[in-house]
Amino acid sequence: MEDKNQKNDNNKVVTITDSAIVEIKRLTSQEKEEKLYLRLGVAAGGCSGMSYSMGFDTEQLENDMSYNINDIIVIIDKKAVSYLEGTILDFKGGLLGGGFAFENPNAKRSCGCGTSFSC
């Protein structure tokens, strides 16, 4: 499927840090699917009203925008783009846990776990 909605690195909605890029590429290398997209989104729920979603997907939908960020194709539903505009996706590892974290300049309030927010 040719993607007329694909943007290059300069038009990205989300910034992905170097540590998150490394972890995403590590995770995709463990998957059996040859063509994987990183799907980012938001959904109603969570302790602050909205929660982030993140996962791998094998197909793009008609309402998806796609962005090539350091050779990772990131897809975001058009409705979620405005909520994620300017967000930084980071990955922090550590002995006491870690994982992916969203830093969203649009969030008026975020929860302590870093997975939900309100606008």
Phi, psi and omega per residue, in radians:
M1 nan 2.098 3.098
E2 -1.299 2.358 -3.046
D3 -1.813 1.783 3.110
K4 -1.321 -0.196 3.138
N5 -1.713 0.134 -3.085
Q6 -1.385 2.350 3.105
K7 -1.985 2.704 3.100
N8 -1.548 -3.098 -3.085
D9 -0.954 -0.569 -3.064
N10 -1.286 -0.302 -3.110
N11 -1.939 0.418 -3.047
K12 -1.276 2.613 3.063
V13 -1.522 -0.657 -3.056
V14 -2.013 2.442 3.003
T15 -1.738 2.358 3.103
I16 -1.988 2.153 -3.115
T17 -1.200 2.835 3.132
D18 -1.015 -0.726 -3.128
S19 -1.155 -0.612 3.089
A20 -1.225 -0.661 3.091
I21 -1.032 -0.826 -3.131
V22 -1.044 -0.783 -3.113
E23 -1.196 -0.704 3.118
I24 -1.093 -0.777 3.132
K25 -1.150 -0.616 3.080
R26 -1.116 -0.783 -3.133
L27 -1.151 -0.733 -3.140
T28 -1.164 -0.529 3.132
S29 -1.192 -0.332 3.132
Q30 -1.543 -0.181 -3.113
E31 -1.467 2.697 -3.135
K32 -1.470 -0.426 -3.117
E33 -1.248 2.445 -3.131
E34 -1.376 -0.732 -3.093
K35 -1.948 1.836 3.124
L36 -2.088 2.453 3.042
Y37 -1.896 2.621 2.995
L38 -1.625 1.980 -3.135
R39 -1.705 2.138 3.055
L40 -1.990 2.556 3.132
G41 -2.896 -3.057 3.072
V42 -2.361 2.692 3.110
A43 -2.546 2.702 3.057
A44 -1.174 2.408 3.122
G45 2.264 -3.035 -3.088
G46 1.518 2.941 -3.041
C47 -1.303 -0.223 3.115
S48 -1.953 0.073 3.067
G49 2.007 -0.669 3.093
M50 -2.347 2.634 3.124
S51 -2.246 2.652 3.099
Y52 -1.425 2.606 2.996
S53 -2.211 2.577 -3.097
M54 -2.689 2.338 3.108
G55 -3.070 3.081 3.101
F56 -1.691 2.568 3.138
D57 -2.424 2.668 -3.139
T58 -1.799 -0.086 3.138
E59 -2.474 2.617 3.043
Q60 -1.697 2.500 3.106
L61 -1.775 2.890 -3.075
E62 -1.022 -0.609 -3.101
N63 -1.570 0.177 -3.125
D64 -1.526 2.442 2.900
M65 -1.734 2.544 3.122
S66 -2.233 2.592 -3.079
Y67 -2.382 2.309 3.073
N68 -1.643 1.910 -3.128
I69 -2.101 1.881 -3.126
N70 0.882 0.819 3.115
D71 1.184 0.310 2.995
I72 -1.940 2.152 3.093
I73 -1.506 1.984 -3.136
V74 -1.759 2.238 3.098
I75 -2.043 2.409 -3.110
I76 -2.424 2.281 3.057
D77 -1.056 2.439 -3.087
K78 -0.944 -0.589 -3.132
K79 -1.184 -0.473 -3.092
A80 -1.544 -0.269 -3.055
V81 -0.979 -0.793 -3.090
S82 -1.127 -0.545 3.100
Y83 -1.269 -0.498 -3.052
L84 -1.740 -0.103 -3.102
E85 -0.902 2.127 3.107
G86 1.494 -0.001 -3.096
T87 -1.226 2.507 3.045
I88 -1.907 2.202 3.058
L89 -1.741 2.116 -3.091
D90 -2.154 2.813 3.035
F91 -2.272 2.241 3.106
K92 -2.187 2.172 3.088
G93 -1.773 2.925 3.110
G94 2.989 2.874 -3.131
L95 -1.168 -0.533 -3.106
L96 -1.701 0.390 3.134
G97 1.967 -3.005 -3.093
G98 2.723 -2.824 3.115
G99 2.401 -2.899 -3.132
F100 -1.396 2.495 3.122
A101 -2.391 2.458 3.105
F102 -1.796 2.275 3.016
E103 -1.988 1.845 -2.984
N104 -1.974 1.998 3.140
P105 -1.209 -0.262 3.132
N106 -1.461 -0.254 -3.068
A107 -1.313 2.190 3.053
K108 -1.410 -0.498 -3.126
R109 -2.584 2.426 3.084
S110 -2.245 2.728 3.102
C111 -1.553 2.937 -3.126
G112 -1.170 -0.469 -3.123
C113 -1.386 -0.239 3.090
G114 1.364 0.219 -3.117
T115 -1.958 -0.023 3.084
S116 -2.451 2.814 -3.054
F117 -2.777 3.001 2.972
S118 -2.376 2.631 -3.126
C119 -1.947 nan nan
